[in-house]
Amino acid sequence: MRLPPLCPALAVGFLCAGLSASVPAQSAKPPITLDEFMNTTAIDSMRLAPDGSAAVIATEAPDWQHNVFRHDLWLWTAANSLGPAGLKPLTHSGSEENPQWSPDGRWIAFASDRALPGEAAGADGEPASDGDKASRVWIIPVAGGEALPLYTEKLDAHAFAWSADSSAIYYSVTQPLTQAQQDEQKREWKDVIRWREQYRGDLLLRQPVAPAIARDLANPAPNPPKDDKKSEVPVDAATVATSNLEISEIAPAPDGGSIAFTTAPPHHRVENPADYEIYLVPSHGGSARQITHNQALESHLTWSADSRTIDFEVPAGAGCLEGPYQDVQGRLYRLDPASGKIERLGAEFSGSFSAFALLPDGTELALGQTGTEQQVYRIDGAHATKLDGLAGTYGDIISARRTGAVLLTHSTIDDPTQVYLASDPLHPDKLTALTAFNPIFAQRAQPEWQTYTWKSDDGQTIEGVLIFPPGKKGAKHLRMLTLIHGGPEDADGNRFGADWYDWAGLAAANGWLVFRPNYRGSTGYGDKFTLEIKPHLVSKPGRDILAGVDALVRDGYADPGHLAIGGYSYGGYMTNWLITQTTRFEAAVTGAGAVEHAANWGNDDLTFDDAWFLGGRPWEDPQLYQDEAALFRFDKVKTPTHLVQGGADVRVSYLEGVTMERALQSLGIPHEFLVFPGEGHPLDKNPWHGYIKVREELKWLEKYDKK
């Protein structure tokens, strides 16, 4: 259920709230258009140079001409400018992700599926198909020069990290087959998919960087003769560890003595939390030792400077270490690999942690969400102290290896996400902007917003956000769209969103009051609030949402004759359920939401999570599975409904959408159903799919809104 946007030019005129110059009066600005809204540049990740003097930033932006999203790297250096003028393109192919600085600060490694010279490209100048690509590790010198591949073999790197001395890169790949083994497999099985047996675990490899540099400087050597007994592991690589699982994250210790890594199932289906653990192996190779045993999904391994402890996080909705699996808020932990002892950090904090950074002196900073904002906290054992910060949401935090500086992202509902440098990490309110993407939003009329609280049917206080059309904050009797967030372990608040999933600002620009409820199951309101969704997966939060709609009508904000509802992923689950509970909505727009839970349990890649929510597998409580399923109440649906689904979605099968469409068709309910070929749950393959989704959803709302 979890989810968890013409190539734009980099502009330098827009800074975040509190740091920007004055702008023309709101009333003089035109509203944002669909084309402008969907043409945004998103910040994927960022890394700070070891000495804090430079930063590399990864972005995603739509390439409308080639029907793909570009992934580019940008380099900011203090020597060029202290502001966005210091930001320059680092790569040009549009397929670079996950940049990592070498510890000596001379190189940046990144993942890319760009073709090597001589490799087959797509026909007629089109990009090669995914099946013809390999996501290799590449390196590029910071001082200037072209990127070069760490290896030339066609191997997908699942994770990678620099060695402590910058001489090598550790990376993980699926255990390769020799040519003879590949040929035998084709003869034996043809095109048959062996559902589980076909998967293999990973190798953790150590590849020295020097041979890659030498190979790049030398004239190309002739292709070696075919050896059907040779595997595809690069000749320069040494095997450090072998795993029956995929190695999903790699963290070398600063002293160079050992490597920590996390695992995940190679089929990428969350069926058993025990597949997600932390292991330790000597850096020179040997048997890996499992050092955690729990029902949580650990991530973001970060060694202390003295290599004695490892801090890590367990994201919201990914379990916890305090007992059996449960979908609680995000947590932080510290592990002593020698003893296996684990300490929970910031345990007194009532909200949800989502990211952290360790400073060279051992100070830990973390991003903590409470209510509708996410701020920076200093962690001291079980304590968490909020630091002075800007209103809004800090979305990520990254520290430098040798200095106290940190990188932060920050946004508000009206201010696009930008990257900032905090030279003093204990003062995240004093920031230098390094980026200035998406300036169009400062040039257009912006929506206004406020928090809103109400009582649910059992007396519980619930909070949400109201986003008003530009210039209409506080206005009454507005047409209202209830737009429900996914997750459910998430919360809407004072943060920027502009894509196919988060289009509240565009709806407001089109004259809708947008109601974003943080129903039970949302994060930022305590673990008890988050856990109260179980086992009433849709009915409990559904009552929270309907109570909020009632309150907004009663308070005069919403016009009861002009109500609509929508959501994607878990927001789609809720939309599908709520149109069976009331006929008050004039229109619904839903995407990737299940209408029943038994088949979805079998198809969903978060199978374990689904079973936890509903108290067991389908045969263990079949009545609850039916009671919490919208499908068995569709005889009550009267709402015209627009549906979308990714054709290759394994989070919520596209067949859930097919089932819902057939139900609506048999009932004679007005509806449309769009299927996006090749798209999984995130709709991240072709930007036109997201564009068409939002375009058609807005048209649907207008069509059925009674004038």
N, C-alpha and C positions, 0 to 999 in steps of 0.2 A: 504493500500500500504506500510505502514511502517513495518519495522522490529523492527528496529530498525533492542570436537575436540580432548592389552598389557597395562596397567596402568603405567604411567610414574613414574619414581623414582625422588625424590627431589634431585636436584643437587645444589651445592653451588659455582660452579666455575665461573658463568656468572653474571656480573653486567651490569648496563645500561651505555650508552655512557658517557664518561667523568669520570666514576667511576671504569672502569674495567682495568685489566692488559692488556699489549700488547698481540696480537695474531699473529699467523703465517701470512705470506704474503698471500694476497687474491688469487694470482695465484696458490698457492699450495693447495688450498682447493677444494674438490669436490662439485658439486652442491647438493642442498637439494633434497631428494627423496620424492615421494608421501607418502610413509609410514611414513617417519620422519615428514613431513609437517602436516599430519593429526593426528599425535599422540601428539598434544600439550595439555598443561594444561592451562586452562583459569581461570582468577581471577574473581569470581562472585561478591563478596562484602567483606568488611573489617570493623572492628570496633576497636576503641582504648579504652583501659581501662580508667576508670574515672581519675586515677592518671597518666596516660600516660606511665606506666611501662610495659605494655603488650598489645598485639594486637591479635585479632582472625581474621583469613582470611578464606574465603570460596572459594573453587575451584571446577571446573568442568573438568573432564578428561574422555576419552573414556575407557570403559571396553569392549574390543573386544570379550572376551570369553562369556560374558553374554548379549551381544547386547544392552547395556544400557550405559548411561553416569553416572559416579560416581560423587557424590557431597560430598566433604569432608571438614572438618574443621581442621585448623592448628592453633596452639598457639605459638606466639612469646613472649618471655619474655626477658627484658633487663638483668635480673639476669643470664641468660644462655649465652648470647652473644649479642654484639651490632650489629651483622650482621646476615646473613642468617643461621649461625650455631645455632642461638637461636630459630629456627623454628622447632617445633615438631608436630607430628600428635595429634589431640585432640580427634577425633572420628574415628570409623572404619567401620561403616555399609555401607557407600557410598550413603546415602540418606539424608544428613543434609544440610540445607540451612538457610539463613537469621539469622545469629547469633546476639544476643543482650546482652550487658553487664548489669548486675544488677548495680544500682547506687552505691552500697557499694563495688563493684568490686569482690565479692566473687563467683558469679555464672554467667554462660552464658546460656541463653535460646536460643533455635533454633527450627526450624520446621523440622519434619522428618516423613516419612511414614514407618519407620521401624516397624516391627510387634512386638506386645507385646508377652510375654511368653504365649503359648497356643493358640495364634491366628493362623488361617490357613495360611500356606505358599504356594507357587506355587508347582505344581507337579514336581516330578523328580529333585528336587533341584533348579528349576528355580524360579526366582522372582515371587511373587504374581502379578496377573493382577491389573491394575489401579483401577478396580471396587471393588476389595477386600481390598484396602488400605485406610487408613485415615491419613491425614497429621496433626498430633497432635503437641502440644507444648511440648518440652522436656527441662530439665535443667540438667546442669552438673557442679559440683564444680570445680573451677579453681585450687584449691590446690591439686586435684587428686581424682579419684573415677569414678564410672560408671554413665552414664546418666540415668535419670529416667523420666517417663512421668508425666506431670502436672496433667493429668486426664487419665482415662482408657476408657471412652466412645468413640465410633467410630464417632468422630466429626472432620471435616476438619476445621482448624483454618484459616480464611481468612487473619487476621492480628493479631499482638500481640505486647505488650509493657509492660515493668516493671512499677510498681507503684513507686512513688518518694522515698518511704522509703524501697524499696526492699522486702517488705513483701508479695507482691501479683503480679500477672500478669493479665493484661487486655487482652482479646482476643475476636474476633468476630466469630460467627458461624451462619449458616443458622438456622432460627427458627425451632427447631426440632418438629417432630410429635410424639405423643404417639404411642405405639404399636397398640392400637385399631385403631387409625387414619390411620396408615400405612396399616393395614389389610383391612380397609374399602376402602382405595384408590385402593388397588390391586383388590378387588372384583368389584369395580365400573368401573375401567378403564383398567384393565388387563395390556397390554404392550403399550397402546395408549399414544402417546406424546401429551400433551396439551401445545401447542406451547408457550403461554405466561402464562396461568393460573397455570401451574405447579410450577412456580417460587415463592419463598417466600423470604422475607427480612431477616435481621440479628438481632441477639441479641448481645449486648455488655456485656460481662460477666467479673466479677472480681473473680479470683480464688486465695485464699491464698496458699502460697508455703509450709507452715509447714505441712499440712495434706499429701501432696504428699511425703514429706521426711519421715514422720512417716509411711505411707503406705508401702514405700519401705523397711523400716527397720523391719516391722512386718512380721509374717508368712502370706502367702496368706490366705485370708478369703474364706469360701465357697461362691459359686455363690448365690446371693439373689434370692428369689422366683420371678417368672415372675409377673409383675404388668402391665396389659395392659392399665392402665390409667396414668402410669408414663411416662414422657418425658425423653429424653436422656440427659438432662442437668445434669452435675455433681452435686452431692448433696452438695458439698462444695462451689459451685459457686453462686454468687449473680448477679442478672440481674441489670445492670447499665442503659441501654437504649435499646429501641426497634426501629428498622428502617424498613420501607418498601423497602429500598434499601440494597445493600451489603455494609458493612462497610469495606473499603479497606485499611485504614491507621489509626493508633491510636497514639495519642500524649498526654500523661499525663503532666500537668503543673508541674514545679519543686516544687512549694509550696504545691502540693498535693490537691489543691482545686477543680480542674476541669479537664475534659478530652476533648480534641479536636479530631475530627475524620473527615475523608473524606468519601464520598459515591460514589458508582458506581452501574449501573443497574445489577441485579443478573443474567441476561442472557448474560452479557458481550458484548453487541452490542451497539456501540456509535450511538444512534439514537437521543438523546436529551442531549445537554451539561448541561441542568439544573439538570440532574441526578448526576452531579459531583459537589458537594458543600462541604463547611466546616460547621460542627456543633459543638456545645459546650454543655456539660452536666456536672452537679456536679459529683464529683468523687464518692459520696455515692449513686448516682442514682437519676433519676427524668426525667423530660421532656427535650428532646434535643432541643436546639435553633439553627435554621439555621442562620449563620452569614455572609454568602456570597450569592449573587444573581447575577450570571453572565453567560457568555457563554464560560467559560474556564474550563480546566481540571486541578485542583489544585493538587499538590503533595509535598512531602518532608516537612511536617509540623515541624517547629522547634521553640520552645518557647525561649524567652529571659530568662536570668538567674533570673530576678525578676518576671517572670510570667505575665508580663504586655502586651507583644506583641507576635505575631506569624509571623515568616517569612516563606514564601513558594515559590515554583517555579511553573511556567507553562511551560512545555517543548515545544520545537519547534514543530510546527504543531498541537498544542493543544489549540488554541484560545488565547484570551487575555482579560484583564479586561477593556480595554479602549473603548469598544463599541461592536457592533455585532461581531459574530464569524468570524475570519479570521485566516488563517494559517501563522502566523508570526514566527519570531525567538523566542528562549527561553527567558523568562522574569523572574524577581525576584520581589517579593512584600512583604510588611510588613502590617500586620493587627492588629488593636487595637480592641480586642473582645468587650470591654466595649462600645465603640462608633460605631463600625462597619466601622470606617475610614480605608481606604487602601491607602498606598503610594507605588508607583512604585520605586524600587531601581535600581540604575545604568542606569537610563533612557537615559543618554547621550551616552552610549556605543552603537556603531553601529553594533556590532556583535551579537552572540547568546550565552546566558548563559545556562549552562547545569547542574550545581551542585553548592552548596555553603556550608559553615560551619560557625557557630557562635562561636567565642572564648569566654572564661569566662568573659572578660572585655567588651563584646558587639561588638567587632570588627567583621566585616563580610568579609570573603574571598569567592570569587566565581571563577569558571572556565569559561572563556570566549573564544569563538572561533572567530577568524578573519582569513579569507583566509584559508591557509592550516595548521595552528597551533592552538592549544588550550593552553592558559596560565592562570596563577593565577593573579587575580585582587583583589585589596582592594576596598571595596564599602563604599562610604561615601555619603549618600543621593542619589542624581542623578548622582554623579560622580563615575567613575571607573578608578582606577590607576593601571597600569600593574606593577607587581613586577618583580624583576630580576628572571629569570628562565632558565632552560635548553631548548635548541631547541627541538622541538617535541611536543608531546601532553600529557598534564596532564588529566587523564581520570576520576578521582574521588578524592574527598577530604572529610576527616572526622576529626572532632575535639574531644579532650578529654573534659570531663565535668568539671574537676577541674584544669587543667593545660593548658598552651598555645600551647602545641605540637599538630601537625596534622599529619594524615596519608595521603599520596598521591599515586596515581598510575601514572606511566610515561612510555612512549614508544616512539620509532621512527620507521620508516619503517623497519630498520634493527635490532632494539633492542626490544625483547619481553617485554610485560608489566610486570612490577614488582611493589611491594609495597615498599614505602619508608617512613621513619620517618623524619619529619622536626621539630627539637627541637625548632627552632625559626621560627614560622609560616610566618613571614614577609620576610623570605629568602628561598623561595622554590628552590633556586639554590644550597643550601647546604643540602644535603640529606644523610641519612644512609639507605642502602638497607636492607630490611628485608626478601626478597625472592630472589630466583635464579632459577626460573623455566625455562624450555626449553633451556638448554645450547647448544643443538645441533645446534642452529642457529648461534652461534658464531664459530662453528667448520666447517661450510659449507660456500661456496662462496656466498656472499650476493649481491643482486641487487643494482645498483646505481640509483639515481633518481634526478630529478630537477623539478621545477615548469615550467609551460609553459602558455603563454597568447596569445590570438588571438582576432580578431574582428569578431563578428557575422554579419549576413546579414544586421542588422539595425545599425551597428556601435558600439554596446555595447561590452565593453571589458569583456572577459570571461577568467577564470583561470582554470587550471587543473594540473595534475601531470603526468610526464613521468617516468616510471620505466623501466630501461634498464636491459638487461641480464648482469650477472656478468662480469665485465671487459670491458664493451662496452658503457660506458657513452659517449654520444656525437657522437657515430657511426651513419652513414647514411645508408639509403636504407634498413632498417630492416623490417622484417615482423611485423605487428602491430595488436594487439588485443585491441579494444576499449571496456573497461569493465566499465559498467555504474552502479553507486551506486543507492541504493534504497532510499526510503523515500516518496516523494522527499526531505523532510526537513532533509538533511544531507550534508556532503561534504567530499570528499576524501582529504587526506593530509599526513602529516608526522606523521604517527602513525602505530603501528604494527597490522597486521592481518594475521591469519593463520587458516582458517577453510573452510568449504564448501561454505560459502558466500563470504569471502574475500580471494581469492586465487591468487591475482595478483603476489605475490612474487614467487609462484610456476610456474606460467605461464612464468615469466621472467627467472626463472631457466631453463625452457624448450626452451629458445631461442626467446621468444616474447618480443618486445617492447610493454609495456602495457600503454595505454592512458586512464587516469581516469579524465573525464571532470566534472567540477563543473558548470553544466548548470544552467540556470535560474530556480528558485525553490529551489536551494541549499541554505544552511545557511552559515553565516560568511561574507556575502557581503552586508548586509543591508536589511531592511524590504522590500524596494521597489524592490530589485532584487529578493527576495523570492516570493513576491506577483505577479510578472509579469508572472508567469505561468498560472494564471487565466485569462480567461476561456479556454485558448488554452492548454489543459492539456498535450498533447504530441507533438503537432505541433510546439509550440514555443521553448521548450527545444530541440526538435529534430533538428531544424535549427541551434541552438547553437552547437550541437554535430557535425553535418555534416560540419559546417564551420571550426571546429577544425580539423577534419580529412583532409579537403582540405588544411588547413594551414600547417599541418605536412607533407603532400605530397609535397606541394610547397617548404617548407623549407628543404626538402631532408631527413627528419628523417624516414618517412614511405615509403615503397615500394608500389606503387599503385597496383601492381599485387599480393600482399600478405597481404590482409586486412581481418580481422575477427571482429566480434562484439558479445557482450554478456552482460547479466545482470540478476538479480533475483529481484522479487517483482516489485517495480517501475522501476528498471533496466530492468526487463522483459517486462513491458509495453512498454518502449522505444525501446527495441530491436525489439519487434513485429511490432511497428510502422515504424521503420527505414528500415526494409527490404521491406516495401511497397513503400519506397521513393527513393530507389537506388538499383541497382544490383551490386554495386562495391564490396560488401563483399563476399568473397569466402565461408564463413561459419558463422553460427550464433549458439550461445548456449543461451537458454532462459529458465527461470523458474518462475512459479507463477506470470505470467503477464497476465492481461486481454487482450482480443482482441476486446471487445465491452464493453459498459458502462451501458446499461440498466439492463440486468440480473445481472451484477456485482454489481450494486447499490443495488439490492434486496438481494444478497447473502453476500456481504461484511459486516464484523462486524464494519467497519468504514463508515456506510451509510451516516451519516451527513457530514462527511468530503468529500465524493465523490460528494454529491449534491452541496456543497459549491464550489468545484473546477469547476463544470460544469454549474454553474449559476442556479441551481434548480433541481427539480426532473425530471425524464425522460420525462414526458408529458408537462413539462413547457418549454423545449427547445429541442424538439426531433431532430431538424436538427443539433444542436451542438453535441448532443450525437452521432449522426452518423458521422458527419464530423471529430470528434476526435477519431474514432474507426478504428483500423487496419483492422478489418474483412472485411469492405466494400471496401477495396483496395487490397485484396489478389490476384486479377487477375494480379497484377504487381510483385508478389513475384517470384524470381528465386533462392534465396539463400538456399542451403542445411541447414536444421535447426534441432538442437537437443533440445528437450523439456523435462523438469522435473516438477513434481507437487507432493505436499503432498496429499495423498488420503483423509485426514480429514481436509484440509485447509478451514477455515472459513474467512480468510482475502481475498484470491482470490480463488474462488471455483475451485476445480479440474476439473469441467465441462468446465471452460474456456480453459484449456489445451486440453480437449476432442474436443471442438469446433475447436480449432486451428489445431489439428492433422487431423481432418476430412477435413478441408479446404486444408491442404497440400497434403493429400492423393488424394483428388479429382483433384488436379492440377498436380499430378505427380511429386511433389517436393521431392527430397530425404530428409528423416527425420527419427528420432527415438523418441519415447515417453516413458519415465520412470515414473511410479507412485509408490510412496513410501507409503505402507500401514500404516495407523494409524498416519501418520505424519501431523501435522498442518503446519502453515506457517514457523516456525523456524527450522524444521527438527531436533528437539532436543530429539527424542525418542530413535533412534537406530543409533549409530555412523557409522555403515556400510552403511547407506543410504547416508550420506554426502560423505563418502569415494568413493562409487560407482559413485555418481554424478560427482565429480571432475575427477575421473579416466576416465569416459566415455566422459566428455566434452573435456579433453585434447586429447583423441584419435580422437574425431570428428574433432577438429581443425587440427590435423596432417593429417587426411584422406583427407580433402578438401583443404589444403594449396597447391597451385600449386608449384611444385619444379622447 
